[in-house]
Amino acid sequence: MLGDQKQNATEGSTAIQAKGDVTVNGGLSPTQMVEILSALTAHVETLGNACRAQIEDRLKIFEAGVLERFAADGTTRSEAFREPDFLAATLDAQKAFARSGDEGLREVLTDLVAQRSKVAERSRLSLTLNDAIAKVGSIPDSDLNTLSMMFIFQNIQINTLTNIQELADYYSRLCLPLLDNISTSQSAINYLAAHGCVIPPSGLGIYSDALEIFSSRYGDIITKGVSEADLRDKFTDYDLLLLRGLIVESPYGNGRKAFAVRGPQLEKILPQFGIYGEYSERYKEVTRHSQPSGDEFQGVMNAHFPRIAEVMAKYNEPIIRNSRLTSIGIALAHANLAKGPLQNVDLSIWIKP
């Protein structure tokens, strides 16, 4: 304990000092975890006495971050500190941060270590995480952001979004932290491929651009809407939907109508208004051929996400959109995004054990 700082712990748990009280319940105690982390630290090569103190300070920072993450994330397993393979991966993480001291790298490594602790068996997921931990220290921040931008467009679909504003808000939180430091060059993709993170374009496949991805995943959300006559033809209870505020003017300002709530959540929300039945598929069908152009889509999104055009342009670079992520690339991209909206989203959704 430092100075007069007071620590509090609940019964059956232990408190440690790391930017405030941290309590870990069950499994290994924080004291035991510190002992193991400290033992691993002894194996980290220091680069001579001149930088020994700096390295030791970095290792203490890393140790505190790992303990805080394990305390905050109930899905981690402190028992992993008894497993040799996990300890070897953690040692690699310590070495990487000791060399760099970069705060962004520490956050990524901490998430990778936490994700690795969740996997007890030897599997594709555990081996992928081992490789990701070993490689991340060699990946520049700008290239990590490239992986994350690819992951956002190629691997993420959020089924809880209900309108344009929610779509814009979510994607701005995902993309804005990446936008000012991202590589879109051939050399970046070659470098990432050499580290087993991406599969470069083969020259044969041409994959969907950003607008096509938005349309395929959120077509009923970004639709320009349809005429009142078309909606009346599809929904005999049009007047009731209008009365309940569920039919509104299209955000594109073209005189068309649109549902105020769209997407997979529609059926869950309608009963709150005393309306029951299957509506989302019928709405998708009637709006399928009313998708916006790139300029129209960006014009509507700009009100909530002014840099949407920049984001789409970055992803639409042929070398980016036509490359594919490997499992290692997915693990690194996920960890790089874990401090944002993906903080509590488990990697096993994308990489099956």
C-alpha positions in Angstrom: 0.0 0.0 0.0 1.3 3.5 -0.8 1.2 6.3 1.8 -2.1 6.4 3.6 -4.2 4.8 0.8 -6.7 2.5 2.3 -7.7 -0.8 0.6 -11.0 -2.6 0.9 -11.9 -6.1 0.0 -15.0 -8.1 0.3 -15.1 -11.3 2.3 -13.3 -14.2 0.6 -11.4 -11.9 -1.8 -8.2 -9.9 -1.8 -7.6 -6.2 -2.6 -4.5 -4.9 -4.3 -3.5 -1.3 -5.1 -3.6 -0.5 -8.8 -5.1 2.8 -9.6 -7.7 2.1 -6.9 -8.8 -1.0 -5.2 -8.9 -4.1 -7.4 -10.6 -7.2 -6.1 -10.3 -10.7 -7.7 -12.8 -13.3 -6.5 -12.2 -17.0 -6.9 -9.4 -19.0 -8.6 -5.9 -17.7 -7.7 -5.6 -14.7 -5.4 -4.0 -11.5 -6.7 -1.0 -12.2 -4.4 -0.5 -15.6 -6.1 -0.9 -14.0 -9.6 1.6 -11.3 -8.7 4.1 -14.0 -7.5 3.7 -15.8 -10.9 4.0 -12.7 -12.9 7.1 -11.6 -10.9 8.6 -15.0 -11.5 8.1 -14.7 -15.2 9.6 -11.2 -15.0 12.8 -12.7 -13.8 13.2 -14.3 -17.2 12.7 -11.1 -19.2 16.0 -10.2 -20.7 17.1 -6.7 -19.5 19.2 -4.7 -21.9 21.9 -3.8 -19.5 22.0 -1.9 -16.2 21.4 1.4 -17.8 17.8 0.5 -18.8 17.0 -2.0 -16.1 15.0 0.4 -14.0 12.9 1.5 -17.0 12.2 -2.1 -17.9 11.2 -3.0 -14.4 8.9 0.0 -14.3 7.2 -1.1 -17.6 6.8 -4.6 -16.2 5.1 -3.3 -13.1 2.7 -1.2 -15.3 1.9 -4.3 -17.4 1.4 -6.4 -14.2 -1.0 -3.9 -12.8 -3.0 -3.7 -16.0 -3.3 -7.5 -16.2 -4.6 -7.7 -12.7 -7.1 -4.9 -13.2 -8.4 -6.6 -16.3 -8.8 -9.9 -14.5 -10.6 -8.2 -11.7 -13.0 -6.4 -14.0 -13.7 -9.2 -16.5 -15.5 -12.1 -14.9 -15.0 -14.3 -18.0 -11.2 -14.5 -17.5 -9.7 -17.5 -15.7 -7.1 -16.8 -13.0 -6.5 -20.6 -12.9 -4.7 -20.1 -16.2 -1.7 -18.9 -14.3 -1.1 -22.5 -13.4 -0.9 -23.6 -17.0 2.5 -23.7 -18.7 1.3 -22.7 -22.2 -0.6 -19.7 -20.8 2.5 -18.7 -18.8 4.7 -18.9 -22.0 2.3 -16.6 -23.8 2.2 -14.2 -20.9 6.0 -14.1 -20.9 6.0 -13.2 -24.6 3.5 -10.4 -23.8 5.8 -9.1 -21.0 8.8 -9.1 -23.2 6.9 -7.2 -26.0 5.8 -4.4 -23.6 9.2 -4.3 -21.8 10.8 -3.5 -25.2 8.3 -0.9 -26.3 6.6 0.7 -23.3 3.9 1.8 -25.7 0.5 2.3 -23.9 -1.5 1.3 -26.9 0.5 -1.9 -27.2 0.0 -2.6 -23.5 -3.8 -2.4 -23.9 -3.7 -4.8 -26.9 -1.4 -7.2 -25.1 -3.6 -7.1 -22.0 -6.7 -8.0 -24.0 -4.8 -10.8 -25.7 -3.6 -12.3 -22.4 -7.2 -12.0 -21.0 -8.7 -13.7 -24.1 -6.0 -16.4 -23.9 -6.8 -17.1 -20.2 -10.4 -18.1 -21.2 -9.2 -21.1 -23.2 -8.1 -24.0 -21.2 -7.6 -26.6 -23.9 -5.2 -26.7 -26.8 -7.2 -25.5 -29.7 -7.3 -23.2 -32.8 -8.3 -20.3 -30.6 -5.5 -20.8 -28.0 -2.9 -21.4 -30.6 -4.0 -18.3 -32.6 -3.8 -16.2 -29.5 -0.3 -17.5 -28.7 0.8 -16.5 -32.2 -1.0 -13.1 -32.0 0.8 -12.3 -28.7 4.1 -13.3 -30.2 3.6 -11.1 -33.3 1.9 -8.0 -32.0 5.1 -6.3 -30.9 6.3 -6.3 -34.5 3.1 -4.7 -35.9 3.1 -0.9 -36.1 0.0 0.9 -34.8 -0.9 2.1 -38.3 -1.0 -1.5 -39.5 -3.0 -2.7 -36.5 -5.5 0.0 -37.4 -5.6 -1.4 -40.9 -6.4 -4.9 -39.6 -9.1 -3.3 -37.4 -10.7 -1.4 -40.3 -10.8 -4.6 -42.3 -12.4 -6.5 -39.4 -15.1 -3.8 -38.9 -16.3 -4.1 -42.5 -15.6 -7.8 -43.1 -16.6 -9.4 -39.8 -18.9 -7.2 -37.8 -22.7 -7.0 -38.0 -24.7 -5.4 -35.2 -28.2 -6.7 -35.0 -29.4 -4.3 -32.3 -29.3 -1.2 -34.4 -32.6 0.3 -35.3 -32.0 3.5 -37.3 -29.5 5.6 -39.2 -28.4 7.6 -36.1 -27.6 4.5 -34.2 -25.7 3.0 -37.2 -23.7 6.2 -37.5 -23.0 6.5 -33.8 -21.8 2.9 -33.5 -19.5 3.0 -36.6 -18.1 6.4 -35.5 -17.0 4.9 -32.2 -15.4 1.9 -34.0 -13.7 3.9 -36.8 -12.8 7.3 -35.6 -9.9 6.1 -33.3 -8.3 4.4 -36.4 -8.8 7.0 -39.0 -5.9 9.4 -38.5 -3.2 6.6 -38.3 -4.0 3.9 -40.8 -1.9 2.2 -43.6 -3.5 1.6 -47.0 -0.4 0.9 -49.0 0.8 -2.2 -50.8 3.9 -2.4 -48.5 1.6 -2.4 -45.4 -0.4 -5.4 -46.8 2.9 -7.2 -47.8 4.2 -6.7 -44.3 1.1 -7.9 -42.6 1.0 -10.9 -45.0 4.6 -11.7 -44.1 3.5 -11.9 -40.4 0.6 -14.1 -41.2 -2.1 -11.5 -40.6 -3.7 -11.1 -44.0 -4.1 -12.9 -47.3 -3.4 -10.3 -50.0 -5.6 -10.0 -53.1 -5.1 -12.9 -55.6 -6.0 -10.8 -58.6 -9.2 -12.9 -59.2 -11.6 -11.8 -56.5 -13.2 -8.4 -56.2 -15.0 -8.0 -52.9 -17.8 -5.7 -51.8 -17.0 -2.0 -51.2 -18.1 -0.2 -48.0 -21.6 0.9 -49.4 -22.3 -2.6 -50.6 -21.5 -4.0 -47.2 -23.7 -1.5 -45.4 -26.5 -2.3 -47.9 -26.2 -6.0 -47.4 -26.1 -5.9 -43.6 -28.3 -2.9 -42.9 -30.4 -2.5 -46.0 -33.6 -1.9 -44.2 -31.9 0.7 -42.0 -30.2 2.8 -44.7 -33.1 2.5 -47.3 -34.3 5.7 -48.9 -37.8 4.6 -48.1 -40.8 3.9 -50.4 -44.0 5.6 -51.4 -47.0 5.7 -49.1 -48.9 3.6 -51.6 -46.2 0.9 -51.5 -46.3 0.7 -47.7 -50.1 0.7 -47.6 -50.1 -2.2 -50.1 -47.7 -4.2 -47.9 -49.1 -3.2 -44.5 -52.9 -3.1 -44.1 -52.5 -1.6 -40.7 -50.6 1.4 -42.2 -52.8 4.0 -40.4 -52.2 2.3 -37.0 -48.5 2.3 -37.6 -48.6 5.9 -38.6 -50.7 6.8 -35.5 -48.2 5.1 -33.3 -45.3 7.1 -34.8 -43.8 4.0 -36.4 -44.0 5.4 -40.0 -42.0 8.6 -40.6 -40.7 10.7 -43.4 -37.6 9.3 -45.0 -34.4 10.9 -43.6 -33.4 11.4 -47.3 -36.0 14.1 -47.7 -37.4 12.7 -50.9 -41.1 12.6 -49.9 -40.9 8.8 -49.2 -41.9 7.0 -46.0 -39.8 4.8 -43.8 -40.3 2.8 -40.6 -39.0 4.7 -37.6 -37.6 1.5 -36.2 -35.9 -1.0 -38.5 -33.7 -4.1 -38.3 -34.0 -7.3 -36.3 -35.3 -5.4 -33.3 -38.5 -4.4 -35.0 -40.5 -7.4 -33.8 -39.3 -6.8 -30.2 -40.3 -3.2 -30.2 -43.7 -3.3 -31.9 -45.5 -5.1 -29.1 -44.7 -2.1 -26.9 -47.2 -0.3 -29.2 -49.8 -3.0 -29.1 -48.8 -4.3 -32.5 -48.0 -7.9 -33.2 -46.9 -9.9 -36.2 -44.0 -10.4 -38.6 -43.0 -7.0 -40.0 -39.2 -6.9 -40.5 -39.1 -9.3 -43.5 -42.0 -7.6 -45.3 -40.3 -4.2 -44.7 -37.0 -5.6 -46.1 -38.8 -6.9 -49.2 -40.6 -3.6 -50.0 -37.5 -1.5 -49.5 -35.0 -3.9 -51.1 -34.8 -1.9 -54.4 -34.7 1.5 -52.7 -31.0 1.6 -51.6 -29.1 4.9 -51.6 -26.1 5.9 -53.8 -22.8 6.5 -52.0 -23.4 10.3 -52.1 -26.9 9.9 -50.8 -25.9 7.6 -48.0 -23.0 9.8 -46.9 -25.2 12.9 -47.0 -27.6 11.4 -44.5 -24.8 9.9 -42.3 -22.9 13.2 -42.2 -25.3 14.7 -39.7 -24.2 12.1 -37.2 -20.8 11.0 -38.5 -19.1 13.8 -40.5 -16.1 11.7 -41.5 -18.0 8.7 -42.9 -16.8 9.5 -46.4 -13.1 9.2 -45.2 -13.8 5.9 -43.5 -15.5 4.4 -46.6 -12.6 5.7 -48.8 -10.0 4.1 -46.6 -11.8 0.7 -46.7 -12.5 1.0 -50.5 -8.8 1.1 -51.3 -8.6 -2.0 -53.5 -5.6 -3.4 -51.6 -7.6 -3.2 -48.4 -11.1 -4.3 -49.4 -9.8 -7.2 -51.5 -7.5 -8.6 -48.8 -8.8 -11.1 -46.2 -7.9 -11.4 -42.5 -6.3 -14.6 -41.2 -7.2 -15.9 -37.7 -4.2 -14.1 -36.4 -5.3 -10.9 -38.1 -8.7 -11.3 -36.6 -7.3 -11.8 -33.1 -5.1 -8.7 -33.4 -7.9 -6.5 -34.9 -10.3 -7.6 -32.1 -7.8 -6.8 -29.4 -7.1 -3.4 -30.9 -10.8 -2.6 -30.8 -11.4 -4.0 -27.4 -11.0 -0.7 -25.6 -14.0 0.6 -27.6 -17.5 -0.9 -28.4 -16.0 -4.5 -28.6 -14.7 -4.4 -25.0 -17.0 -7.1 -23.7 -17.4 -9.1 -27.0 -15.7 -12.5 -26.9 -13.2 -13.4 -29.6 -14.6 -16.9 -29.8 -17.5 -15.5 -31.8 -15.1 -15.3 -34.8 -12.5 -17.9 -34.0 -14.0 -21.2 -32.9 -12.0 -23.3 -30.4 
